[in-house]
Amino acid sequence: MKNQNVSLKQLSSCKRRTLSFVSIGFLAANAASFPAAASAFVHPIATSSKASAMQQQRSIINTFPLKEEPNKHLLQTKLMSSTNGSDESNNNYPLEPKTYSQRWVQLAYLSILALLSDWICFSVAASPDSFEHAYPGASAANLIDIFLFTNVASCFFVTDVVTKFGLGKSIKGAAALMSLGCLMRSGIPDLSWLGGSEIVHAADIVQSVSQEVIEVLPDGISDLVDTSTLTEASRVAGLEPYGLLVLGTIFVGFAQPYFQCTPPMLSATWFASNERATATATALNFNQIGIAVAFLVGGSMANNEVGIHSYFGLITLLCAVTTIGTVLQFQEKPPSPPSKSEIEKLVRGEKEPPFLESVKKLFSTKGFSIPLAAFICSISITNIVGTFIDEVMERGGVTDQLGIDLAGAGFELAILVGGIVIGGYVDKTKQYKPVTLACLLATMFFVIPLGLTDHMIGNEPVLLVAALLGLGLACGPIQPINAELAVDVTYPSDETAVESVQQ
């Protein structure tokens, strides 16, 4: 991966634009086969007999247990009337879909966890020189590579873990794993700023216990926490050894796919059909806000060894608070399904196959490959531009670090805003194909100014920043829109498996 990063940096701007145009050209050439709308792939089913209908009713009630007894009786009445009534045209589904306000709590926690995970991934991207000074011989790029390698490996397990343990337990477990990884990276955060001698004393006790535990660890493990490998400045600042930093990064990298591959499943489980694209866009693109925060906060805090220690401690505290909230408030599923498609899945008794089997099924499904290509095109462009934002900005005349950090943050924010706004439009109209093609065309237009170096137009900071923001607004929404389209095209396939493949 390190060599890959080096080679990417050596690419000329012309070659990078060529990669983008090839991806966009492939999609344009296949525009005729692009699924126009997902609604054509979802069909209601009818019950075959009263006996089977009664079994389906009981299955749905057991799957979505209602907390309040009066509501349960009401649901049973609806189920009975749906199969005993004479008007079969209105009885394709045994109960009416219903949404609950808890869905916004679910979305908020998943979005914040995604934000934190990418913040941790790119935490030192804005201050690589300071990081390399604190850890001689180490590289910020290598740390990001380790994170991304672990992320990819974890994607192969997400689907099966969520199927076995459920969405709620999986998210809670991943949140706890991420907090543990942050603790390894930062050590016990400095809580003296909270005031109160009890808190400071408790932190001292934890620190002393940690030292005692380290003394009895096997040599292979104790080497990870050996502070003798640190420089004097890093040791005085309280930084953790590089081996422990890497191990913590691996933990967070393994946890991240549980926040990035599950938004389509969360949307299908909790949100109405006309809210799904917006919900998916919010959760998927909130990781972009994490990258923006890494540029802004990391660029200002992580400028020396003391700053890096405080910076990592801040991230650990925020992760711990979010994890506690997730454990207490994140739920498995709503009392009843939010959409007719979810009711249909329950009626059918769909069970998700193992991940590898799901992958084979997805690629054999007509209409899946084009949304996948659109997703890959979008995420490739946004990742390349985000990674080399300093080079792009300097080429266009933005040279001060604060300006570069603000431009990078603005780009990531534009991705989120575009996803929410355009995703909301797609929710209402279901125009997946024309919206995706329009976004691809706009992406092609906005990419061009980012690579111009030999013209007056390429050295205009205002034009460059405007093109960068336009690129975020146009290219970012392609990912959540086509994630939702892929889920609908492959219905009733596992939403998490779909997103795992795309990621």
Salt bridges, closest charged atoms under 4 A:
GLU69 OE2 - HIS73 NE2 3.51
GLU232 OE1 - ARG235 NH2 2.78
GLU275 OE2 - ARG103 NH2 3.06
GLU305 OE2 - HIS133 ND1 2.81
GLU344 OE2 - ARG348 NH2 3.03
GLU350 OE2 - ARG348 NH1 3.95
GLU352 OE2 - LYS345 NZ 3.95
GLU391 OE2 - ARG16 NH2 3.22
GLU391 OE2 - ARG395 NH2 3.11
GLU495 OE2 - LYS345 NZ 3.16
